[in-house]
Amino acid sequence: MSNLQTLLGIELPIIQAPMAGAQGSALALAVSNAGGLGSLPCAMLSADAMRKELITMRSQTTRPFNVNFFCHTPSSPDAEREALWRKTLGPYYAELGVDASAAPTGPGRAPFSAEAADVLSEFKPAVVSFHFGLPSEELLARVRALRMRHYTVNAVRAATTITRTPRAFSRRCTTCALRAFVPGSSTARTQSPSRRRWSTKAKVPARSASCSAIRSLR
């Protein structure tokens, strides 16, 4: 059994990628019950919705699972910019019979918060992971302070560039996953073209050696 399997308490060295907006607890349950680490994405869930999904997870599996959050800085509302993109997409809305007024306004994904930490304290999942950065020291300390029956909750940081890996460990994350940089990924959609070229080159050596960098802090 590999260090990863021992660390996370799983039978198979497989971690299902959390996909906010594209999955719920069903996929996470299937993976966990099959011996891997299922992941529940919570970036688009309210506290009540997250609690409901975690109740479902707890009722249908005794296996470890991961709860994933974003740690980005939400953009400021810009009415002028929103009006511009709605106007630009207007012809497509009309062609496809889509009601433009039904499109939600404001950010669709929220960063990890004290309210989310409160919900985590109720369920104490085996693994908590973060993307687009890490939460504040106060919030991260709350995650590390959670205790399971057999082991401490593992804080996992998804590093989108090699240079961000040391920071994850300096903040005492248990594990750091070095993500592959592929077109269509969250990072590819949010970074500028010049940033993408730099990141892709930086990832090539690490990616050819291994799909992920795993390190346990003892």
C-alpha positions as CSV (number, residue, x, y, z in Angstrom):
1,M,0.0,0.0,0.0
2,S,1.4,3.4,-1.0
3,N,1.9,6.3,1.4
4,L,-1.0,8.1,-0.3
5,Q,-3.4,5.2,0.4
6,T,-2.2,5.0,4.0
7,L,-2.4,8.7,4.5
8,L,-6.0,9.0,3.2
9,G,-7.3,5.7,4.4
10,I,-8.2,4.4,0.9
11,E,-7.8,1.1,-0.8
12,L,-7.0,2.4,-4.3
13,P,-4.6,5.2,-5.2
14,I,-7.4,7.1,-7.0
15,I,-8.7,10.6,-6.1
16,Q,-11.8,11.7,-7.9
17,A,-11.5,15.3,-9.2
18,P,-14.2,17.5,-7.6
19,M,-16.2,19.3,-10.4
20,A,-18.3,22.2,-9.1
21,G,-21.5,22.5,-11.1
22,A,-21.1,19.2,-12.8
23,Q,-21.6,16.7,-10.0
24,G,-23.0,16.2,-6.5
25,S,-22.7,13.5,-3.9
26,A,-23.7,10.6,-6.2
27,L,-20.3,10.5,-8.0
28,A,-18.3,11.0,-4.8
29,L,-20.2,8.2,-3.1
30,A,-19.6,5.8,-6.1
31,V,-15.8,6.4,-6.0
32,S,-15.5,6.2,-2.2
33,N,-17.5,3.0,-2.0
34,A,-15.4,1.5,-4.8
35,G,-12.2,2.1,-2.7
36,G,-11.0,5.4,-4.0
37,L,-11.4,8.9,-2.6
38,G,-14.6,10.5,-3.7
39,S,-14.7,14.3,-3.7
40,L,-17.7,16.6,-3.1
41,P,-17.3,20.1,-4.7
42,C,-18.8,22.8,-2.5
43,A,-17.8,26.1,-4.2
44,M,-21.3,26.5,-5.7
45,L,-23.2,25.2,-2.6
46,S,-24.8,27.3,0.1
47,A,-24.2,26.1,3.7
48,D,-27.6,24.4,3.8
49,A,-27.0,22.7,0.5
50,M,-23.6,21.5,1.6
51,R,-25.0,20.2,4.8
52,K,-27.7,18.3,2.9
53,E,-25.1,16.7,0.6
54,L,-22.9,15.7,3.5
55,I,-25.8,14.1,5.3
56,T,-26.3,12.1,2.1
57,M,-22.6,11.1,2.1
58,R,-22.6,10.1,5.7
59,S,-25.8,8.0,5.3
60,Q,-24.4,6.1,2.3
61,T,-20.8,5.4,3.0
62,T,-18.4,4.8,5.9
63,R,-15.4,5.3,3.6
64,P,-13.2,8.4,3.6
65,F,-14.2,11.2,1.2
66,N,-12.9,14.7,0.3
67,V,-14.8,18.0,0.6
68,N,-13.4,20.6,-1.8
69,F,-13.5,24.4,-1.7
70,F,-12.2,27.4,-3.7
71,C,-10.1,30.1,-2.1
72,H,-10.2,32.7,-4.8
73,T,-10.9,36.4,-4.4
74,P,-14.3,37.1,-5.9
75,S,-14.4,39.8,-8.5
76,S,-16.2,43.0,-7.8
77,P,-19.7,43.5,-9.5
78,D,-19.4,45.5,-12.7
79,A,-22.9,46.5,-14.1
80,E,-21.4,48.1,-17.2
81,R,-19.3,45.0,-18.1
82,E,-22.2,42.6,-17.4
83,A,-24.5,44.7,-19.6
84,L,-21.9,44.5,-22.4
85,W,-21.5,40.8,-22.4
86,R,-25.3,40.3,-22.3
87,K,-25.6,42.6,-25.3
88,T,-22.8,40.7,-27.1
89,L,-24.5,37.4,-26.4
90,G,-28.0,38.8,-27.3
91,P,-28.2,37.3,-30.8
92,Y,-27.3,33.8,-29.5
93,Y,-29.9,34.1,-26.8
94,A,-32.5,35.0,-29.4
95,E,-31.4,32.2,-31.8
96,L,-31.6,29.6,-29.1
97,G,-34.7,30.9,-27.4
98,V,-32.9,31.5,-24.1
99,D,-34.3,34.1,-21.7
100,A,-31.4,36.3,-20.9
101,S,-33.1,37.7,-17.8
102,A,-33.0,34.2,-16.3
103,A,-29.2,34.1,-16.2
104,P,-28.0,34.5,-12.6
105,T,-26.1,37.6,-11.6
106,G,-23.1,37.9,-9.4
107,P,-20.4,35.3,-8.7
108,G,-21.5,31.7,-9.0
109,R,-18.7,30.3,-6.8
110,A,-17.9,31.4,-3.3
111,P,-14.6,31.0,-1.4
112,F,-14.2,29.0,1.7
113,S,-15.7,30.8,4.7
114,A,-16.3,30.6,8.4
115,E,-19.9,29.4,7.7
116,A,-18.5,26.6,5.6
117,A,-16.0,25.7,8.4
118,D,-19.0,25.5,10.8
119,V,-20.6,22.9,8.6
120,L,-17.3,20.9,8.3
121,S,-17.1,20.8,12.1
122,E,-20.5,19.0,12.1
123,F,-19.3,16.2,9.8
124,K,-15.5,16.1,10.2
125,P,-14.7,14.6,6.7
126,A,-11.5,12.7,6.3
127,V,-10.1,15.1,3.7
128,V,-10.6,18.8,3.0
129,S,-9.0,20.2,-0.2
130,F,-8.6,23.8,-1.5
131,H,-8.1,25.2,-5.0
132,F,-7.1,28.7,-6.2
133,G,-5.1,29.4,-3.0
134,L,-5.5,28.6,0.7
135,P,-7.9,30.1,3.2
136,S,-6.7,32.5,6.0
137,E,-4.6,31.1,8.8
138,E,-7.6,31.2,11.1
139,L,-9.8,29.2,8.8
140,L,-7.0,26.7,7.9
141,A,-6.3,26.2,11.6
142,R,-10.0,25.3,12.1
143,V,-9.7,22.6,9.4
144,R,-6.5,21.2,10.9
145,A,-8.1,21.1,14.3
146,L,-10.9,18.7,13.2
147,R,-10.4,15.2,14.5
148,M,-11.7,12.0,13.0
149,R,-12.1,8.8,15.0
150,H,-8.8,7.4,13.6
151,Y,-6.9,10.3,12.1
152,T,-6.5,14.0,11.7
153,V,-8.3,15.7,8.8
154,N,-5.9,16.0,5.8
155,A,-5.7,19.5,4.3
156,V,-4.9,19.2,0.6
157,R,-3.8,22.1,-1.6
158,A,-4.1,21.9,-5.4
159,A,-1.0,23.7,-6.8
160,T,-1.5,25.1,-10.3
161,T,2.1,26.0,-10.8
162,I,5.3,24.5,-9.4
163,T,6.2,27.7,-7.6
164,R,3.1,27.4,-5.5
165,T,4.0,24.0,-4.1
166,P,6.3,25.2,-1.3
167,R,3.7,27.6,0.0
168,A,1.2,24.8,0.5
169,F,3.6,23.0,2.8
170,S,4.7,26.1,4.6
171,R,1.0,26.5,5.6
172,R,1.1,22.9,6.9
173,C,-1.0,21.2,4.3
174,T,-0.8,17.5,4.6
175,T,-0.7,16.9,0.8
176,C,-0.1,18.9,-2.3
177,A,-1.5,17.8,-5.6
178,L,0.4,19.3,-8.6
179,R,-2.3,19.6,-11.3
180,A,-1.8,18.9,-14.9
181,F,-2.1,22.0,-17.1
182,V,-4.6,21.2,-19.9
183,P,-6.8,23.3,-22.1
184,G,-10.2,23.7,-20.6
185,S,-9.1,23.4,-17.0
186,S,-10.2,26.0,-14.4
187,T,-6.7,27.5,-14.5
188,A,-6.6,27.7,-18.2
189,R,-9.8,29.6,-18.3
190,T,-8.8,32.2,-15.7
191,Q,-5.2,33.0,-16.6
192,S,-3.9,35.2,-19.3
193,P,-2.3,33.7,-22.5
194,S,1.2,34.8,-21.4
195,R,0.6,33.3,-17.9
196,R,-0.6,30.0,-19.5
197,R,2.6,29.6,-21.6
198,W,4.8,30.2,-18.6
199,S,2.8,27.8,-16.4
200,T,2.8,25.1,-19.1
201,K,6.6,25.2,-19.5
202,A,7.1,25.1,-15.7
203,K,5.0,22.0,-15.4
204,V,6.6,19.9,-18.1
205,P,9.5,18.4,-16.0
206,A,7.2,17.6,-13.0
207,R,4.4,16.2,-15.1
208,S,6.7,13.9,-17.0
209,A,8.1,12.5,-13.8
210,S,4.8,12.1,-11.9
211,C,1.2,13.2,-12.1
212,S,1.2,14.5,-8.6
213,A,3.6,15.5,-5.8
214,I,2.8,14.0,-2.5
215,R,4.4,14.8,0.7
216,S,3.3,14.0,4.3
217,L,4.2,16.3,7.2
218,R,5.1,14.2,10.2
